[in-house]
């Protein structure tokens, strides 16, 4: 019978981390360092459009890269830490700095060449018009005769 004395949990976790690093090398560390933080997003369906809101306080517009395909929005960039004024020191800073990359899958296709972007007060708002096929259509059904096909009434 082997008797093993356990140390405190933090020591055990650090030992496991070292073993994982020995097996996988710095791969996991590199993958985690590519995205230092993730901005909060909100996607709203407004009928003919999707509206995507991304909270990016402290990020300059010049540091943003926004790409829209037919069904995915990709937003990447970075937030830089400003230097403290001379003679002062930062006592506490809970803000995450560095690069980020966020991809948002859209439930329906959009017209990516008609996207409207607004970046003000640290909030990026993208208005993404849906393709016509993705919009809800209203169809009137004629119940008077079973042989008559449905008549399209238009879009909702």
Secondary structure, DSSP 8 states (H G I E B T S, - for coil): --------HHHHHHHHHHHHHHHHTTHHHHHHHT-S----EEEEE-SSEEEEEEE-TT--GGGEEEEE-SSEEEEEEEE------TT---S------EEEEEEEE-SS-B-GGG-EEEEETTEEEEEEEB-GGGS-EEEE---S-TTS--EEEEE-
